[in-house]
Each structure stands twice: as C-alpha cells, then as structure tokens.
Amino acid sequence: MLPRLLIAIALLTMASAQAATRQDTLLPDGWKFIQSDAGPTASTNTWQPITVPHTWNTVAADSGDHKGDPNFKYGYFRGACWYARSLDIPADWKGKRVFIRFEAASLVARTYINGQLLGEHRGGFTAFCYELTPFLHFGGANELRVQVDNSHQDDIPPLSGDFNIDGGIYRPVHLIVTDPLCISPLDMASPGVFITTKSLTDSTAKIQVETIVNNGSPSAADLQVKADIADPSGKIVASGVQPVTVASGTIGDVFASVDLPSPHLWNARKDPYLYTVTVSLLHGNDTSDSIQQPLGVRTVAITEDKGFLLNGQPYPIYGVNKHQDWGDHGWAETTANYDEDAQLILDMGTTAIRLAHYPQSEYFHDLCDHNGLLLWNEVSLVNEIRDTPAFSANAEQQLRELILQRYNHPSVAFWGLFNELNLVKTAPPDALLAHLKTVVQGIDQTRIIVCAIAKANKSYNTVADHPCFNRYPGWYNPFGQMDSWIRAGVKEVGKRIALSEYGAGSNIAQHEEGPLVQPNPKGPYHPEEWQTHVHEADWTVMKDNPVLWGGFIWVMFDFQVASRNEGSQPHINDKGLVTQDRRTKKDSYYFYQANWSDKPMVYIASKRMTPRRLSTTDVEVFSNCDSVALTVNGKSLGAMQPDKVRVFRWPNVALQSGPNQIEVVASSSSGKFTDSCQWVLDPAAAPTPPGPGTAYKAPKPSPAATP
C-alpha cells in the first residue's frame, strides 16, 4: 500500500505544477550550519554542510559527556545556532515577487537576507513566510541566514512536557515566486485560500472559497477570482467567479461561491474521495496567480445517542497518539519516514490520530487526507502557562497559525485547546482558554473543539465542547480502574467522553512468565507482557462502551525524552506500540490490529519470550478470523473461538525441554492464515534481567514532566 501513498501525493504535486503560474521550489540543499551563536556576519568557511530538514538534536549529536555545559541543562542541546545559504536570483525575476516560507523552525527563528532582518518567528511548530523582493540582488547571489534557538522561552508554549524540544530548521523550506498580483502567502503563512462547505445535501454542496489577494503592482487591479472544482480524474465539475477591484499596495479578501452538484463525500477510510480546488486570479487575458488546495466534502459531529458522526453516520474512532520523533532523525523526518509511519498506522486498522502535543507536518496531513485518517490537531499548551500578556499573545498566534495553515485539510476533525494543564503548578488558565475557544469559533465553526484532561474537577475542564481524559490504569494507577475512570469523567462533564490517552510501557527485550505483576513505571523492568495485559483489559472496557465516542492509545511509536531513565531504555518513553526505530511491532500492535483491521491476520503473542524457564504456559493468539487452531511440536491442541477482544487462549500448554515449535492456523471466509515461532524451554535459564538498575531521575520543571 505504500506506493499508493506516494502516488497520491505525486498526483497532487503534478496537478499543481501544471495549473500554477507561480513557482514553488524546495530548498533542501546548499545549506551550512554551525552549532553556536555565531552571528549574522560571521564567516561561514568552517560551517558544516547540511541538508534541510535538519535538527541538531539527533541521538548521535546529543550523546556523550556534556557535564557543565549550560546548553545541556535538560540533557540535550538547547541554544542558538545558525544556518546560511546562498540564493541565486535570476535577472529575469526582476518584476516578480519572491518569498521565503519555512514550514517550521524550533523554537525562535530570526531570518536575514543580505544582512537585512526580515523578522522573528516565535513558535516551533507552525510555518512563517517573508517577502524577499525589496532586499534582493537580481542576477546574482544573495545570502540567506537564519538564527534558530530552541532555548526555553517563558512566553512561548510549550513550557514543559514529556518530550524533547528539538532545535533546527526541521521541516522543508520553500522559495516562492509570483507576479506582483498574487494570492498572498503572507497571511500567517497560510495558503491564502480557505475552503468551507457552507451547506450539504445529497443534490448540492455549497462551497465558499475565500481568497486573500495581494496587489503589489503600481496600480489598482480589476480582476476575477475564479474557483474551479475538479474530480480525481481532473474533470472540472463546478466553477465560481467573483469580480473584485484591489487597490495598489493593498490586500483584498474575496469570497466566491460554488455550487457542487451531486457531491461525492469524503468518507474517511471507507472512501477518502478528494476534489481539487484551483483558485486563479484572472487579470484581463492573463492569469496572474493560481494555486490548488484539497477539498473533502464532509461533516463531523458528536451526539449523545450515537457518538462520533461522519457525514451524519456513526464512525469508529480507533485512535493513536503520535509525536514528530523518528529514530536517529529526531524531528527532522523525511517523506519516507512519514510514509512508513502512515503505513504502520493504516495497517493496524487505525481511523484517527491525535497529533500530540503541537502542530505537525503538512506532508503528513496530505497523507491523511488521501488515506482517510481523521486528525486531532492541538495547540501546544502543555502542563503549564504563564499569566502574562506575552504568553497569551503567543498562544493565540500559534493557534491562529495552526488553524489557518491546516484549514483546508478534510482529515482535520478536531481542534485541541490544551493537554494536561496543572501537572506543573501553574497560573489559572480559565480566562486564556475561554479566549482561545472564541478564537477557534471565530475562524472555524465546522470542526469539534476538544481538550485532554489529566486532573479531574478543574474549573476549566469543560471549556472545550467535548472534553477528553488521559487515564493510565495499570501503569500510573492501579490495574482495573478503567471503568470507574470512564464513569467519573462522564459524570464530571455531563456528556460522552473520549480517552485522549491510555496505555503502558514495555521493553521488547524484557518478558515475564507466569502470573503478571504490575511494574514500577519509573523502574528498570517493563516487560512486554504487562503492556499487552493492560491494553487487553482497557479495550475490553472501552469496546462498544456507550458513554465513549472514541479513544487514542498512548502512543503509536516510542519516542525520545531526555529526562526519562526507565525500562532499561534511557531517554525513551516506551509506551509505543512500535519501537522508535520502527523495526519492531510490539505484541500490543497486533492485538489492536486483530480488533481494528478488516484484513485477515493471526499473531502469536510473546514470541520474543525465549528461552523460557516454566514448563507450562498459557498461549495467547490475536486474530480477526473466526477460529484459530494451535499445534505444539506437531500435536494439535484444537481450535478456539475468540473472546470479546479477539484473543484466543489455550491455558496450561506443556512444553518439552529444548526447542518447541508453535504453529497456529486461523480460518475465515477469506481462507486460512498462519503464524509460527519457536520457544526454547531451559529451566536453568536466567530470568529476564531488570536492567542496569539505574535510579529514576525526576524530570525538571522544563521541558519534561507528563505521562
């Protein structure tokens, strides 16, 4: 299926290139970097050649002994670094407009062209854009420099959280060239086009296309803003035109209305049908500018009687949480990394992703649009706030940028206001959150406002339209409390809820035979079997629960946290269903695949638990098939039927000394499917060691503290 992901994005890119009059060029190469605050005029002769996306917080870069280095206060480098690149601007671009757009740089970025400061962007997760035109040397070289600083900033959320704040220009950079009259890329670095389904019936969808027109020409312009809607084959199926006059040096906000007949709905994974909207500025006989944006015609809602509704019909929210952290790449993920992540998520049967705890990649949004994955986008208010005008202004800025930059993606169903406030003592957030909610409502009334609550009975827990809860029975709380947690949450907010986080940690090299004992979450021993046990119990309570509208597993992939030292895996949050390097799917991954995916599968749990010391064992198998038969050392132990959560169990299975061949055959209407493994019985084998026994170090107030 991976080629389908790539093809979908390639088709969109080709269509855009054919329709557009603007040039939009990525700048991955030709960069130089220095990991020090060198300054805007320092020689770059000794700087390191790098490609963008780039971060200086890879595992290798942060390894080693940095005792006494103030930039490593939090266990990884946080400070100011510099990037430089030469831009060769052709002489024939004179008369054009040239812009530079960064998809993100963390945490504060100051951008210079030919020594001229263009501006400072404060916030590590959203795009920013500047016009270069007045400062360029046409027909020659121009120097672009960017100071990027990921130091803690008291006015920029997140102030703390259970994740690293990597530094760098870690998403792509675009050079954009347009005519003087253009669709503005300067409206908070949004596309400058905002598409809204104003009404929807079986016969017609009324589509509003708002366009921000920027007239950089020396005179007023009489033009037409044309919006064409094309189906996936490229056939134009609806159009709308709006005439407008835009004065020289001004920006016009133009609204065009398009009636789309017999709309084909975007129906998530069932049918992620996408139209393409081409917006063109027609000036006389010329097309001054043109861009394309996706359109998925759909509605989302949550009701008390039916739960989450997509296009008016119940739709399951089988969700996972995802950080933007990938093995040795850190935050500087490649398109291949995103493709692999999407494929793993899709293969598990997932229907929704919470992008925790900040805005994430444009490319990943495109993948979700094309493959029907619903998204929860979240502003980066985590753990704590500051009661200052500067902090409130930055939180609002990041929220506005998030919404405007992701507005046209049909995959986005939820806007998240905060995550786990008050885990660190903080100023009362009520007024700020109430204001941010009005900001969301003022921009977008088509999506659902949510939040992720850690502490019950806080005055601000009901600020969102649909509050959700982070709960960890069997990990940070006693095992078996999921049902009582859910009932308490529903009682507190007075409506259906979702679980925005739940789960447990595991190390795939650690295993436990016999009766399971809840491990210390801060300790060195996190057996894989306990994680599976917790998820089996949680999903048993959550499945078909009439007071839940969804759930989001914490977390899809293990990820870096410099302050953690547990499960014998330093600097890792190990609650992922897949290891940080994406090489190993944990048993819990297959448990959910059996429950969520329609593609027939079968998997033997605890494959990695070998050698074994106990001569009898329970065998667990996960499958979405009707029945599974077990054979041990060539002897049939019969077929079993699944329990409520698709687990097949054979208790007290005897093993022989030495190798044991375990085989299963799953049967369904689609055919037969098999899995096998070998377990070695060695009573003298040492038990799984609990690791080096290093003491757990409590997180510092910033940047890490939440589950």
Helices and strands as residue ranges (DSSP letters): H 2-19, E 23-26, E 31-34, E 48-50, H 59-62, G 70-72, E 80-89, G 91-93, E 97-102, E 108-113, E 116-122, E 128-131, G 133-135, E 140-149, E 173-178, E 181-183, E 193-200, E 204-215, E 221-230, E 236-246, E 251-261, E 266-267, G 268-270, E 271-272, E 275-283, E 286-295, E 300-303, E 307-310, E 313-314, E 318-322, G 327-329, H 335-347, E 352-355, H 362-371, E 374-378, H 389-406, E 412-419, H 430-443, E 448-453, E 466-470, H 482-493, E 497-501, H 528-542, E 548-553, E 559-566, E 569-573, H 587-596, E 602-604, E 616-623, E 627-632, E 635-640, E 647-654, E 658-668, E 671-681
